[in-house]
Amino acid sequence: MTEREQAPAGHCTGEVCITCSDTAVAVTVVTLLDDDLAVVDTSAGREEVSVALVEARAGDTILVHAGEAIAVIER
């Protein structure tokens, strides 16, 4: 077994943790869509993300992780 496999669940032992290695990204909401979705401006262009967990409006800056808005950081 490797050191990572022997570590208790929830504890990272290496340089990159499989559950927290990704970072959230700040993006701007362009427009809200049906079904709790929004089109957002990112550094790579426009994308569709879920806003089911936040009360976002067009023009808001939101924090997105894995395609899911997790916070409104600026109105």
mmCIF file of the N, C-alpha and C atoms, coordinates in Angstrom:
data_MODEL
# 
_entry.id   MODEL 
# 
loop_
_atom_site.group_PDB 
_atom_site.id 
_atom_site.type_symbol 
_atom_site.label_atom_id 
_atom_site.label_alt_id 
_atom_site.label_comp_id 
_atom_site.label_asym_id 
_atom_site.label_entity_id 
_atom_site.label_seq_id 
_atom_site.pdbx_PDB_ins_code 
_atom_site.Cartn_x 
_atom_site.Cartn_y 
_atom_site.Cartn_z 
_atom_site.occupancy 
_atom_site.B_iso_or_equiv 
_atom_site.pdbx_formal_charge 
_atom_site.auth_seq_id 
_atom_site.auth_comp_id 
_atom_site.auth_asym_id 
_atom_site.auth_atom_id 
_atom_site.pdbx_PDB_model_num 
ATOM 1   N N  . MET A 1 1  ? 0.829   -1.192 0.000   1.00 0.00 ? 1  MET A N  1 
ATOM 2   C CA . MET A 1 1  ? 0.000   0.000  0.000   1.00 0.00 ? 1  MET A CA 1 
ATOM 3   C C  . MET A 1 1  ? 0.869   1.250  0.000   1.00 0.00 ? 1  MET A C  1 
ATOM 4   N N  . THR A 1 2  ? 0.378   2.260  -0.696  1.00 0.00 ? 2  THR A N  1 
ATOM 5   C CA . THR A 1 2  ? 1.100   3.522  -0.707  1.00 0.00 ? 2  THR A CA 1 
ATOM 6   C C  . THR A 1 2  ? 0.737   4.328  0.528   1.00 0.00 ? 2  THR A C  1 
ATOM 7   N N  . GLU A 1 3  ? 1.497   5.388  0.782   1.00 0.00 ? 3  GLU A N  1 
ATOM 8   C CA . GLU A 1 3  ? 1.216   6.266  1.922   1.00 0.00 ? 3  GLU A CA 1 
ATOM 9   C C  . GLU A 1 3  ? -0.187  6.852  1.809   1.00 0.00 ? 3  GLU A C  1 
ATOM 10  N N  . ARG A 1 4  ? -0.606  7.230  0.589   1.00 0.00 ? 4  ARG A N  1 
ATOM 11  C CA . ARG A 1 4  ? -1.934  7.809  0.382   1.00 0.00 ? 4  ARG A CA 1 
ATOM 12  C C  . ARG A 1 4  ? -3.031  6.807  0.724   1.00 0.00 ? 4  ARG A C  1 
ATOM 13  N N  . GLU A 1 5  ? -2.864  5.547  0.325   1.00 0.00 ? 5  GLU A N  1 
ATOM 14  C CA . GLU A 1 5  ? -3.873  4.533  0.599   1.00 0.00 ? 5  GLU A CA 1 
ATOM 15  C C  . GLU A 1 5  ? -3.984  4.239  2.092   1.00 0.00 ? 5  GLU A C  1 
ATOM 16  N N  . GLN A 1 6  ? -2.922  4.418  2.859   1.00 0.00 ? 6  GLN A N  1 
ATOM 17  C CA . GLN A 1 6  ? -2.936  4.139  4.282   1.00 0.00 ? 6  GLN A CA 1 
ATOM 18  C C  . GLN A 1 6  ? -3.468  5.301  5.116   1.00 0.00 ? 6  GLN A C  1 
ATOM 19  N N  . ALA A 1 7  ? -3.540  6.491  4.535   1.00 0.00 ? 7  ALA A N  1 
ATOM 20  C CA . ALA A 1 7  ? -3.996  7.661  5.286   1.00 0.00 ? 7  ALA A CA 1 
ATOM 21  C C  . ALA A 1 7  ? -5.481  7.542  5.591   1.00 0.00 ? 7  ALA A C  1 
ATOM 22  N N  . PRO A 1 8  ? -5.907  8.049  6.748   1.00 0.00 ? 8  PRO A N  1 
ATOM 23  C CA . PRO A 1 8  ? -7.328  8.028  7.079   1.00 0.00 ? 8  PRO A CA 1 
ATOM 24  C C  . PRO A 1 8  ? -8.123  8.836  6.059   1.00 0.00 ? 8  PRO A C  1 
ATOM 25  N N  . ALA A 1 9  ? -9.373  8.464  5.838   1.00 0.00 ? 9  ALA A N  1 
ATOM 26  C CA . ALA A 1 9  ? -10.231 9.178  4.897   1.00 0.00 ? 9  ALA A CA 1 
ATOM 27  C C  . ALA A 1 9  ? -10.292 10.662 5.251   1.00 0.00 ? 9  ALA A C  1 
ATOM 28  N N  . GLY A 1 10 ? -10.210 11.510 4.220   1.00 0.00 ? 10 GLY A N  1 
ATOM 29  C CA . GLY A 1 10 ? -10.297 12.946 4.434   1.00 0.00 ? 10 GLY A CA 1 
ATOM 30  C C  . GLY A 1 10 ? -8.963  13.618 4.698   1.00 0.00 ? 10 GLY A C  1 
ATOM 31  N N  . HIS A 1 11 ? -7.880  12.846 4.783   1.00 0.00 ? 11 HIS A N  1 
ATOM 32  C CA . HIS A 1 11 ? -6.561  13.424 5.031   1.00 0.00 ? 11 HIS A CA 1 
ATOM 33  C C  . HIS A 1 11 ? -5.698  13.260 3.789   1.00 0.00 ? 11 HIS A C  1 
ATOM 34  N N  . CYS A 1 12 ? -5.152  14.365 3.299   1.00 0.00 ? 12 CYS A N  1 
ATOM 35  C CA . CYS A 1 12 ? -4.283  14.332 2.127   1.00 0.00 ? 12 CYS A CA 1 
ATOM 36  C C  . CYS A 1 12 ? -2.841  14.207 2.576   1.00 0.00 ? 12 CYS A C  1 
ATOM 37  N N  . THR A 1 13 ? -2.114  13.326 1.931   1.00 0.00 ? 13 THR A N  1 
ATOM 38  C CA . THR A 1 13 ? -0.724  13.139 2.313   1.00 0.00 ? 13 THR A CA 1 
ATOM 39  C C  . THR A 1 13 ? 0.240   13.536 1.207   1.00 0.00 ? 13 THR A C  1 
ATOM 40  N N  . GLY A 1 14 ? -0.213  13.595 -0.021  1.00 0.00 ? 14 GLY A N  1 
ATOM 41  C CA . GLY A 1 14 ? 0.650   13.946 -1.139  1.00 0.00 ? 14 GLY A CA 1 
ATOM 42  C C  . GLY A 1 14 ? 0.536   15.415 -1.483  1.00 0.00 ? 14 GLY A C  1 
ATOM 43  N N  . GLU A 1 15 ? 1.175   15.788 -2.603  1.00 0.00 ? 15 GLU A N  1 
ATOM 44  C CA . GLU A 1 15 ? 1.131   17.185 -3.041  1.00 0.00 ? 15 GLU A CA 1 
ATOM 45  C C  . GLU A 1 15 ? -0.240  17.588 -3.547  1.00 0.00 ? 15 GLU A C  1 
ATOM 46  N N  . VAL A 1 16 ? -0.992  16.646 -4.128  1.00 0.00 ? 16 VAL A N  1 
ATOM 47  C CA . VAL A 1 16 ? -2.303  16.951 -4.693  1.00 0.00 ? 16 VAL A CA 1 
ATOM 48  C C  . VAL A 1 16 ? -3.336  15.994 -4.111  1.00 0.00 ? 16 VAL A C  1 
ATOM 49  N N  . CYS A 1 17 ? -4.402  16.568 -3.594  1.00 0.00 ? 17 CYS A N  1 
ATOM 50  C CA . CYS A 1 17 ? -5.491  15.755 -3.037  1.00 0.00 ? 17 CYS A CA 1 
ATOM 51  C C  . CYS A 1 17 ? -6.541  15.533 -4.126  1.00 0.00 ? 17 CYS A C  1 
ATOM 52  N N  . ILE A 1 18 ? -6.994  14.318 -4.279  1.00 0.00 ? 18 ILE A N  1 
ATOM 53  C CA . ILE A 1 18 ? -7.959  14.018 -5.331  1.00 0.00 ? 18 ILE A CA 1 
ATOM 54  C C  . ILE A 1 18 ? -9.283  14.754 -5.121  1.00 0.00 ? 18 ILE A C  1 
ATOM 55  N N  . THR A 1 19 ? -9.656  15.070 -3.893  1.00 0.00 ? 19 THR A N  1 
ATOM 56  C CA . THR A 1 19 ? -10.937 15.730 -3.651  1.00 0.00 ? 19 THR A CA 1 
ATOM 57  C C  . THR A 1 19 ? -10.845 17.246 -3.574  1.00 0.00 ? 19 THR A C  1 
ATOM 58  N N  . CYS A 1 20 ? -9.658  17.812 -3.433  1.00 0.00 ? 20 CYS A N  1 
ATOM 59  C CA . CYS A 1 20 ? -9.577  19.269 -3.319  1.00 0.00 ? 20 CYS A CA 1 
ATOM 60  C C  . CYS A 1 20 ? -8.515  19.885 -4.226  1.00 0.00 ? 20 CYS A C  1 
ATOM 61  N N  . SER A 1 21 ? -8.058  19.154 -5.230  1.00 0.00 ? 21 SER A N  1 
ATOM 62  C CA . SER A 1 21 ? -7.023  19.677 -6.114  1.00 0.00 ? 21 SER A CA 1 
ATOM 63  C C  . SER A 1 21 ? -7.565  20.709 -7.084  1.00 0.00 ? 21 SER A C  1 
ATOM 64  N N  . ASP A 1 22 ? -8.836  20.652 -7.388  1.00 0.00 ? 22 ASP A N  1 
ATOM 65  C CA . ASP A 1 22 ? -9.435  21.633 -8.281  1.00 0.00 ? 22 ASP A CA 1 
ATOM 66  C C  . ASP A 1 22 ? -9.699  22.925 -7.519  1.00 0.00 ? 22 ASP A C  1 
ATOM 67  N N  . THR A 1 23 ? -9.691  24.024 -8.232  1.00 0.00 ? 23 THR A N  1 
ATOM 68  C CA . THR A 1 23 ? -9.982  25.302 -7.599  1.00 0.00 ? 23 THR A CA 1 
ATOM 69  C C  . THR A 1 23 ? -11.270 25.873 -8.162  1.00 0.00 ? 23 THR A C  1 
ATOM 70  N N  . ALA A 1 24 ? -11.930 26.679 -7.382  1.00 0.00 ? 24 ALA A N  1 
ATOM 71  C CA . ALA A 1 24 ? -13.115 27.389 -7.852  1.00 0.00 ? 24 ALA A CA 1 
ATOM 72  C C  . ALA A 1 24 ? -12.653 28.599 -8.651  1.00 0.00 ? 24 ALA A C  1 
ATOM 73  N N  . VAL A 1 25 ? -13.486 29.024 -9.604  1.00 0.00 ? 25 VAL A N  1 
ATOM 74  C CA . VAL A 1 25 ? -13.140 30.108 -10.508 1.00 0.00 ? 25 VAL A CA 1 
ATOM 75  C C  . VAL A 1 25 ? -14.216 31.190 -10.431 1.00 0.00 ? 25 VAL A C  1 
ATOM 76  N N  . ALA A 1 26 ? -13.790 32.447 -10.373 1.00 0.00 ? 26 ALA A N  1 
ATOM 77  C CA . ALA A 1 26 ? -14.732 33.565 -10.399 1.00 0.00 ? 26 ALA A CA 1 
ATOM 78  C C  . ALA A 1 26 ? -15.106 33.852 -11.849 1.00 0.00 ? 26 ALA A C  1 
ATOM 79  N N  . VAL A 1 27 ? -16.405 33.913 -12.124 1.00 0.00 ? 27 VAL A N  1 
ATOM 80  C CA . VAL A 1 27 ? -16.930 34.192 -13.461 1.00 0.00 ? 27 VAL A CA 1 
ATOM 81  C C  . VAL A 1 27 ? -18.070 35.194 -13.351 1.00 0.00 ? 27 VAL A C  1 
ATOM 82  N N  . THR A 1 28 ? -18.451 35.785 -14.469 1.00 0.00 ? 28 THR A N  1 
ATOM 83  C CA . THR A 1 28 ? -19.536 36.762 -14.492 1.00 0.00 ? 28 THR A CA 1 
ATOM 84  C C  . THR A 1 28 ? -20.760 36.168 -15.177 1.00 0.00 ? 28 THR A C  1 
ATOM 85  N N  . VAL A 1 29 ? -21.920 36.312 -14.539 1.00 0.00 ? 29 VAL A N  1 
ATOM 86  C CA . VAL A 1 29 ? -23.169 35.805 -15.101 1.00 0.00 ? 29 VAL A CA 1 
ATOM 87  C C  . VAL A 1 29 ? -23.593 36.715 -16.248 1.00 0.00 ? 29 VAL A C  1 
ATOM 88  N N  . VAL A 1 30 ? -23.800 36.124 -17.426 1.00 0.00 ? 30 VAL A N  1 
ATOM 89  C CA . VAL A 1 30 ? -24.268 36.873 -18.593 1.00 0.00 ? 30 VAL A CA 1 
ATOM 90  C C  . VAL A 1 30 ? -25.792 36.870 -18.620 1.00 0.00 ? 30 VAL A C  1 
ATOM 91  N N  . THR A 1 31 ? -26.367 35.698 -18.489 1.00 0.00 ? 31 THR A N  1 
ATOM 92  C CA . THR A 1 31 ? -27.821 35.566 -18.514 1.00 0.00 ? 31 THR A CA 1 
ATOM 93  C C  . THR A 1 31 ? -28.249 34.317 -17.753 1.00 0.00 ? 31 THR A C  1 
ATOM 94  N N  . LEU A 1 32 ? -29.427 34.383 -17.170 1.00 0.00 ? 32 LEU A N  1 
ATOM 95  C CA . LEU A 1 32 ? -29.988 33.219 -16.488 1.00 0.00 ? 32 LEU A CA 1 
ATOM 96  C C  . LEU A 1 32 ? -30.847 32.441 -17.470 1.00 0.00 ? 32 LEU A C  1 
ATOM 97  N N  . LEU A 1 33 ? -30.812 31.119 -17.359 1.00 0.00 ? 33 LEU A N  1 
ATOM 98  C CA . LEU A 1 33 ? -31.591 30.223 -18.200 1.00 0.00 ? 33 LEU A CA 1 
ATOM 99  C C  . LEU A 1 33 ? -32.594 29.471 -17.333 1.00 0.00 ? 33 LEU A C  1 
ATOM 100 N N  . ASP A 1 34 ? -33.442 28.695 -17.968 1.00 0.00 ? 34 ASP A N  1 
ATOM 101 C CA . ASP A 1 34 ? -34.367 27.832 -17.227 1.00 0.00 ? 34 ASP A CA 1 
ATOM 102 C C  . ASP A 1 34 ? -33.594 26.727 -16.515 1.00 0.00 ? 34 ASP A C  1 
ATOM 103 N N  . ASP A 1 35 ? -34.271 26.047 -15.605 1.00 0.00 ? 35 ASP A N  1 
ATOM 104 C CA . ASP A 1 35 ? -33.720 24.878 -14.902 1.00 0.00 ? 35 ASP A CA 1 
ATOM 105 C C  . ASP A 1 35 ? -32.479 25.194 -14.079 1.00 0.00 ? 35 ASP A C  1 
ATOM 106 N N  . ASP A 1 36 ? -32.432 26.384 -13.447 1.00 0.00 ? 36 ASP A N  1 
ATOM 107 C CA . ASP A 1 36 ? -31.321 26.769 -12.566 1.00 0.00 ? 36 ASP A CA 1 
ATOM 108 C C  . ASP A 1 36 ? -29.966 26.757 -13.265 1.00 0.00 ? 36 ASP A C  1 
ATOM 109 N N  . LEU A 1 37 ? -29.934 27.180 -14.513 1.00 0.00 ? 37 LEU A N  1 
ATOM 110 C CA . LEU A 1 37 ? -28.693 27.267 -15.275 1.00 0.00 ? 37 LEU A CA 1 
ATOM 111 C C  . LEU A 1 37 ? -28.420 28.721 -15.627 1.00 0.00 ? 37 LEU A C  1 
ATOM 112 N N  . ALA A 1 38 ? -27.163 29.018 -15.928 1.00 0.00 ? 38 ALA A N  1 
ATOM 113 C CA . ALA A 1 38 ? -26.776 30.360 -16.353 1.00 0.00 ? 38 ALA A CA 1 
ATOM 114 C C  . ALA A 1 38 ? -25.652 30.262 -17.373 1.00 0.00 ? 38 ALA A C  1 
ATOM 115 N N  . VAL A 1 39 ? -25.595 31.253 -18.255 1.00 0.00 ? 39 VAL A N  1 
ATOM 116 C CA . VAL A 1 39 ? -24.460 31.414 -19.149 1.00 0.00 ? 39 VAL A CA 1 
ATOM 117 C C  . VAL A 1 39 ? -23.524 32.387 -18.466 1.00 0.00 ? 39 VAL A C  1 
ATOM 118 N N  . VAL A 1 40 ? -22.241 32.025 -18.390 1.00 0.00 ? 40 VAL A N  1 
ATOM 119 C CA . VAL A 1 40 ? -21.254 32.856 -17.708 1.00 0.00 ? 40 VAL A CA 1 
ATOM 120 C C  . VAL A 1 40 ? -20.067 33.130 -18.623 1.00 0.00 ? 40 VAL A C  1 
ATOM 121 N N  . ASP A 1 41 ? -19.411 34.266 -18.392 1.00 0.00 ? 41 ASP A N  1 
ATOM 122 C CA . ASP A 1 41 ? -18.162 34.597 -19.073 1.00 0.00 ? 41 ASP A CA 1 
ATOM 123 C C  . ASP A 1 41 ? -17.003 34.050 -18.261 1.00 0.00 ? 41 ASP A C  1 
ATOM 124 N N  . THR A 1 42 ? -16.144 33.271 -18.900 1.00 0.00 ? 42 THR A N  1 
ATOM 125 C CA . THR A 1 42 ? -14.937 32.755 -18.256 1.00 0.00 ? 42 THR A CA 1 
ATOM 126 C C  . THR A 1 42 ? -13.733 33.234 -19.059 1.00 0.00 ? 42 THR A C  1 
ATOM 127 N N  . SER A 1 43 ? -12.559 32.969 -18.564 1.00 0.00 ? 43 SER A N  1 
ATOM 128 C CA . SER A 1 43 ? -11.350 33.341 -19.300 1.00 0.00 ? 43 SER A CA 1 
ATOM 129 C C  . SER A 1 43 ? -11.213 32.534 -20.592 1.00 0.00 ? 43 SER A C  1 
ATOM 130 N N  . ALA A 1 44 ? -11.930 31.423 -20.691 1.00 0.00 ? 44 ALA A N  1 
ATOM 131 C CA . ALA A 1 44 ? -11.883 30.571 -21.878 1.00 0.00 ? 44 ALA A CA 1 
ATOM 132 C C  . ALA A 1 44 ? -13.096 30.769 -22.789 1.00 0.00 ? 44 ALA A C  1 
ATOM 133 N N  . GLY A 1 45 ? -13.963 31.727 -22.476 1.00 0.00 ? 45 GLY A N  1 
ATOM 134 C CA . GLY A 1 45 ? -15.172 31.950 -23.268 1.00 0.00 ? 45 GLY A CA 1 
ATOM 135 C C  . GLY A 1 45 ? -16.419 31.753 -22.426 1.00 0.00 ? 45 GLY A C  1 
ATOM 136 N N  . ARG A 1 46 ? -17.524 31.615 -23.096 1.00 0.00 ? 46 ARG A N  1 
ATOM 137 C CA . ARG A 1 46 ? -18.796 31.440 -22.377 1.00 0.00 ? 46 ARG A CA 1 
ATOM 138 C C  . ARG A 1 46 ? -19.076 29.973 -22.109 1.00 0.00 ? 46 ARG A C  1 
ATOM 139 N N  . GLU A 1 47 ? -19.663 29.728 -20.938 1.00 0.00 ? 47 GLU A N  1 
ATOM 140 C CA . GLU A 1 47 ? -20.016 28.369 -20.518 1.00 0.00 ? 47 GLU A CA 1 
ATOM 141 C C  . GLU A 1 47 ? -21.368 28.389 -19.838 1.00 0.00 ? 47 GLU A C  1 
ATOM 142 N N  . GLU A 1 48 ? -22.000 27.236 -19.776 1.00 0.00 ? 48 GLU A N  1 
ATOM 143 C CA . GLU A 1 48 ? -23.246 27.067 -19.049 1.00 0.00 ? 48 GLU A CA 1 
ATOM 144 C C  . GLU A 1 48 ? -22.917 26.377 -17.730 1.00 0.00 ? 48 GLU A C  1 
ATOM 145 N N  . VAL A 1 49 ? -23.423 26.940 -16.621 1.00 0.00 ? 49 VAL A N  1 
ATOM 146 C CA . VAL A 1 49 ? -23.179 26.354 -15.298 1.00 0.00 ? 49 VAL A CA 1 
ATOM 147 C C  . VAL A 1 49 ? -24.488 26.295 -14.522 1.00 0.00 ? 49 VAL A C  1 
ATOM 148 N N  . SER A 1 50 ? -24.512 25.496 -13.495 1.00 0.00 ? 50 SER A N  1 
ATOM 149 C CA . SER A 1 50 ? -25.662 25.413 -12.608 1.00 0.00 ? 50 SER A CA 1 
ATOM 150 C C  . SER A 1 50 ? -25.588 26.526 -11.560 1.00 0.00 ? 50 SER A C  1 
ATOM 151 N N  . VAL A 1 51 ? -26.722 27.174 -11.314 1.00 0.00 ? 51 VAL A N  1 
ATOM 152 C CA . VAL A 1 51 ? -26.812 28.177 -10.246 1.00 0.00 ? 51 VAL A CA 1 
ATOM 153 C C  . VAL A 1 51 ? -27.880 27.764 -9.227  1.00 0.00 ? 51 VAL A C  1 
ATOM 154 N N  . ALA A 1 52 ? -28.105 26.468 -9.123  1.00 0.00 ? 52 ALA A N  1 
ATOM 155 C CA . ALA A 1 52 ? -29.147 25.940 -8.240  1.00 0.00 ? 52 ALA A CA 1 
ATOM 156 C C  . ALA A 1 52 ? -28.881 26.244 -6.767  1.00 0.00 ? 52 ALA A C  1 
ATOM 157 N N  . LEU A 1 53 ? -27.625 26.402 -6.377  1.00 0.00 ? 53 LEU A N  1 
ATOM 158 C CA . LEU A 1 53 ? -27.287 26.590 -4.964  1.00 0.00 ? 53 LEU A CA 1 
ATOM 159 C C  . LEU A 1 53 ? -27.177 28.050 -4.536  1.00 0.00 ? 53 LEU A C  1 
ATOM 160 N N  . VAL A 1 54 ? -27.265 28.982 -5.486  1.00 0.00 ? 54 VAL A N  1 
ATOM 161 C CA . VAL A 1 54 ? -27.095 30.407 -5.173  1.00 0.00 ? 54 VAL A CA 1 
ATOM 162 C C  . VAL A 1 54 ? -28.209 31.228 -5.812  1.00 0.00 ? 54 VAL A C  1 
ATOM 163 N N  . GLU A 1 55 ? -28.376 32.449 -5.336  1.00 0.00 ? 55 GLU A N  1 
ATOM 164 C CA . GLU A 1 55 ? -29.348 33.370 -5.924  1.00 0.00 ? 55 GLU A CA 1 
ATOM 165 C C  . GLU A 1 55 ? -28.596 34.370 -6.798  1.00 0.00 ? 55 GLU A C  1 
ATOM 166 N N  . ALA A 1 56 ? -28.220 33.922 -7.990  1.00 0.00 ? 56 ALA A N  1 
ATOM 167 C CA . ALA A 1 56 ? -27.433 34.749 -8.898  1.00 0.00 ? 56 ALA A CA 1 
ATOM 168 C C  . ALA A 1 56 ? -28.340 35.572 -9.803  1.00 0.00 ? 56 ALA A C  1 
ATOM 169 N N  . ARG A 1 57 ? -27.798 36.730 -10.216 1.00 0.00 ? 57 ARG A N  1 
ATOM 170 C CA . ARG A 1 57 ? -28.473 37.599 -11.184 1.00 0.00 ? 57 ARG A CA 1 
ATOM 171 C C  . ARG A 1 57 ? -27.486 37.930 -12.293 1.00 0.00 ? 57 ARG A C  1 
ATOM 172 N N  . ALA A 1 58 ? -28.008 38.334 -13.434 1.00 0.00 ? 58 ALA A N  1 
ATOM 173 C CA . ALA A 1 58 ? -27.145 38.767 -14.533 1.00 0.00 ? 58 ALA A CA 1 
ATOM 174 C C  . ALA A 1 58 ? -26.246 39.891 -14.030 1.00 0.00 ? 58 ALA A C  1 
ATOM 175 N N  . GLY A 1 59 ? -24.962 39.817 -14.352 1.00 0.00 ? 59 GLY A N  1 
ATOM 176 C CA . GLY A 1 59 ? -23.990 40.811 -13.911 1.00 0.00 ? 59 GLY A CA 1 
ATOM 177 C C  . GLY A 1 59 ? -23.243 40.436 -12.647 1.00 0.00 ? 59 GLY A C  1 
ATOM 178 N N  . ASP A 1 60 ? -23.760 39.473 -11.885 1.00 0.00 ? 60 ASP A N  1 
ATOM 179 C CA . ASP A 1 60 ? -23.084 39.026 -10.660 1.00 0.00 ? 60 ASP A CA 1 
ATOM 180 C C  . ASP A 1 60 ? -21.782 38.302 -10.983 1.00 0.00 ? 60 ASP A C  1 
ATOM 181 N N  . THR A 1 61 ? -20.818 38.415 -10.093 1.00 0.00 ? 61 THR A N  1 
ATOM 182 C CA . THR A 1 61 ? -19.622 37.580 -10.147 1.00 0.00 ? 61 THR A CA 1 
ATOM 183 C C  . THR A 1 61 ? -19.869 36.434 -9.180  1.00 0.00 ? 61 THR A C  1 
ATOM 184 N N  . ILE A 1 62 ? -19.747 35.220 -9.690  1.00 0.00 ? 62 ILE A N  1 
ATOM 185 C CA . ILE A 1 62 ? -20.002 34.040 -8.872  1.00 0.00 ? 62 ILE A CA 1 
ATOM 186 C C  . ILE A 1 62 ? -18.763 33.152 -8.859  1.00 0.00 ? 62 ILE A C  1 
ATOM 187 N N  . LEU A 1 63 ? -18.675 32.334 -7.835  1.00 0.00 ? 63 LEU A N  1 
ATOM 188 C CA . LEU A 1 63 ? -17.591 31.374 -7.702  1.00 0.00 ? 63 LEU A CA 1 
ATOM 189 C C  . LEU A 1 63 ? -18.125 30.018 -8.157  1.00 0.00 ? 63 LEU A C  1 
ATOM 190 N N  . VAL A 1 64 ? -17.452 29.414 -9.138  1.00 0.00 ? 64 VAL A N  1 
ATOM 191 C CA . VAL A 1 64 ? -17.921 28.152 -9.722  1.00 0.00 ? 64 VAL A CA 1 
ATOM 192 C C  . VAL A 1 64 ? -16.874 27.073 -9.525  1.00 0.00 ? 64 VAL A C  1 
ATOM 193 N N  . HIS A 1 65 ? -17.331 25.908 -9.092  1.00 0.00 ? 65 HIS A N  1 
ATOM 194 C CA . HIS A 1 65 ? -16.464 24.735 -8.936  1.00 0.00 ? 65 HIS A CA 1 
ATOM 195 C C  . HIS A 1 65 ? -17.173 23.549 -9.571  1.00 0.00 ? 65 HIS A C  1 
ATOM 196 N N  . ALA A 1 66 ? -16.508 22.887 -10.487 1.00 0.00 ? 66 ALA A N  1 
ATOM 197 C CA . ALA A 1 66 ? -17.041 21.689 -11.147 1.00 0.00 ? 66 ALA A CA 1 
ATOM 198 C C  . ALA A 1 66 ? -18.396 21.947 -11.794 1.00 0.00 ? 66 ALA A C  1 
ATOM 199 N N  . GLY A 1 67 ? -18.565 23.127 -12.402 1.00 0.00 ? 67 GLY A N  1 
ATOM 200 C CA . GLY A 1 67 ? -19.793 23.447 -13.107 1.00 0.00 ? 67 GLY A CA 1 
ATOM 201 C C  . GLY A 1 67 ? -20.943 23.877 -12.224 1.00 0.00 ? 67 GLY A C  1 
ATOM 202 N N  . GLU A 1 68 ? -20.700 24.064 -10.945 1.00 0.00 ? 68 GLU A N  1 
ATOM 203 C CA . GLU A 1 68 ? -21.734 24.441 -9.977  1.00 0.00 ? 68 GLU A CA 1 
ATOM 204 C C  . GLU A 1 68 ? -21.345 25.738 -9.282  1.00 0.00 ? 68 GLU A C  1 
ATOM 205 N N  . ALA A 1 69 ? -22.226 26.736 -9.350  1.00 0.00 ? 69 ALA A N  1 
ATOM 206 C CA . ALA A 1 69 ? -21.987 27.982 -8.625  1.00 0.00 ? 69 ALA A CA 1 
ATOM 207 C C  . ALA A 1 69 ? -22.105 27.694 -7.132  1.00 0.00 ? 69 ALA A C  1 
ATOM 208 N N  . ILE A 1 70 ? -21.090 28.144 -6.365  1.00 0.00 ? 70 ILE A N  1 
ATOM 209 C CA . ILE A 1 70 ? -21.107 27.856 -4.935  1.00 0.00 ? 70 ILE A CA 1 
ATOM 210 C C  . ILE A 1 70 ? -21.205 29.118 -4.086  1.00 0.00 ? 70 ILE A C  1 
ATOM 211 N N  . ALA A 1 71 ? -21.079 30.292 -4.712  1.00 0.00 ? 71 ALA A N  1 
ATOM 212 C CA . ALA A 1 71 ? -21.202 31.545 -3.961  1.00 0.00 ? 71 ALA A CA 1 
ATOM 213 C C  . ALA A 1 71 ? -21.329 32.717 -4.923  1.00 0.00 ? 71 ALA A C  1 
ATOM 214 N N  . VAL A 1 72 ? -22.066 33.737 -4.483  1.00 0.00 ? 72 VAL A N  1 
ATOM 215 C CA . VAL A 1 72 ? -22.080 35.026 -5.173  1.00 0.00 ? 72 VAL A CA 1 
ATOM 216 C C  . VAL A 1 72 ? -21.050 35.877 -4.441  1.00 0.00 ? 72 VAL A C  1 
ATOM 217 N N  . ILE A 1 73 ? -20.046 36.366 -5.178  1.00 0.00 ? 73 ILE A N  1 
ATOM 218 C CA . ILE A 1 73 ? -18.986 37.113 -4.494  1.00 0.00 ? 73 ILE A CA 1 
ATOM 219 C C  . ILE A 1 73 ? -19.033 38.608 -4.773  1.00 0.00 ? 73 ILE A C  1 
ATOM 220 N N  . GLU A 1 74 ? -19.817 39.018 -5.776  1.00 0.00 ? 74 GLU A N  1 
ATOM 221 C CA . GLU A 1 74 ? -19.955 40.453 -6.041  1.00 0.00 ? 74 GLU A CA 1 
ATOM 222 C C  . GLU A 1 74 ? -21.218 40.699 -6.841  1.00 0.00 ? 74 GLU A C  1 
ATOM 223 N N  . ARG A 1 75 ? -21.986 41.688 -6.437  1.00 0.00 ? 75 ARG A N  1 
ATOM 224 C CA . ARG A 1 75 ? -23.200 42.066 -7.174  1.00 0.00 ? 75 ARG A CA 1 
ATOM 225 C C  . ARG A 1 75 ? -22.943 43.324 -7.924  1.00 0.00 ? 75 ARG A C  1 
# 
